[in-house]
Amino acid sequence: MASTDYYSETGSLIKGIDEKEEPRQLRYYSFFTALSQILGFLMLFLTGYWNGTWLGGYEWGPNKVEQLPDGHSTVTPVIGSWHYHSTFMTYGMVFLQGEAILMYRLFRHERKIFSKFLHGLFHLFTLIFCIFGLIAIEQHKNNGGDKHMFTSHSWLGVSVMTAFILQYIAGFVSFGFPKVSPSVRAWYLPVHRAVGMIIFGVSCAQALMGYMDQTWMSFAFESPAFKNCYGTLNCHGGEGLVLNFNVMVLVLYAITVVYLASSKKYIRQKTIDEEQH
């Protein structure tokens, strides 16, 4: 069987791959990559729509204090900051982190430096989104006079964020701007991949815990209308359906990311430029 070298669309020369073996090896690859992107963007839409439509929608900042003519003051509660927390964390720790993991699959025939740059950039965006998400939930807690760090969701959230930051620093030092020996990089690479997948999995579990916490809070305290209609999925405007579909889509997106990233069939082949260095 013939083997050939060829250029990808962005000009990266792929080293010899059997012409019959490559399509067979990547069977269903296009389907699963397209499915992952459809699910990912659907998750973004449902997350934004749910958070922006019910329970006050998006609000930012501290409670609004207005001075009255008689010298007294009135406080207008700002309760929508948690919507930003939910959105930023889902967009960051689930979608952007998932896309960062897939960069070596989505751009499998491009120069490795290109995939590596996008991998690091998307993780940087993940970190930025998470910082704003943490600011939002702190603001929400302060506005309501609530206690901080009393749920398992918050404990696990701080733990996974710490692990993510340490992983990002270690990855940058080892691969982004390497300051370690090739032997150390070779040893650390499978560790980096495994830890990254664990962080992504826990992040998805965290998002689901957050949705369930908020559902319980809405059901028990914040929205009598939601309590009365969620049991029959008959909420005005379809809130219960949107929430449930959002959770299902998030889980399916996570499954496609883990499958594409872990399947040996879809391992990225080295390009000619990698062989020359």
C-alpha positions, 0 to 999 in steps of 0.5 A: 500500500502506498504512503505519501506526504501531503500538505494540510490546508494551512500548509503543514506537511504531514509525514507519510501516512498510508492513503487507505489507513488514514480514512479507516483509522479516523472513521467517525472522527468527523461525526464526533468532532462535529457533534462535540461542537454542536453540543458545546455551542448548544450548551452555551446558548442554553446556559445563557438563556436560562440564566438571563431569563429567570430569577431576575436575570443578569445583574452586577455589582453591590446592592444599590443604596439610595439616600432619601430626602428625610436622611434615611436610606433605602437598599435595592437588592442586587440578586442576579450576580450568581447568574454571572457566576453560573455562566462564567464557570460553565463557559470557562471550566466546561466549554473553554477547557473542553475546547482547549483539550480538543485543540490537538484533535481539531487541528490534528494536521496543523503545525504543533506550535499552532495547536499548542498556542491555541491550547494554552490560549483557551486555558488562559481564557478559562482562567479569566472567566473563572476569576470573574465567576468567583468575583460574581459569587462573592458579590452575590454572597455579600449582597445577601449577607450569606456565609462563604465556603459552607457547601461541598460545591464551594470546597470542591470548586476552590480545590479544582481551581487550585489544581487548574492553576498549578496544572497551567503553570506546570504545563507552561514551564514544561511545554509552553516556554520549556525550562526543563529537560526533554527527559522530564518533559517526556515523563511529565506529558502523560501526567499532564494529560491525565491530570488535565482530564481529571480536572475537566471531569471534576469541573463538569461535575462541579457545574452539575452540582451548581445547577442542582444546588440552584434548582434546590434553592429555587425549589425550596426558597426563592421561587414559589412558582418554580416549586409549583410547576417544576414537578410537572415540567409546566413552568411558565416559559419552559424553565424546567425544560431548559434547565434539564436540557442544559444539564443533559447537553453538558453531560453529552458534551463532556462525553464527546470531549473525553472520548475524542481526547482519550481514544487512541484512534484519534491520536495526533500524528507527528508532522514533518516540522516536528520531525525536523526539530 
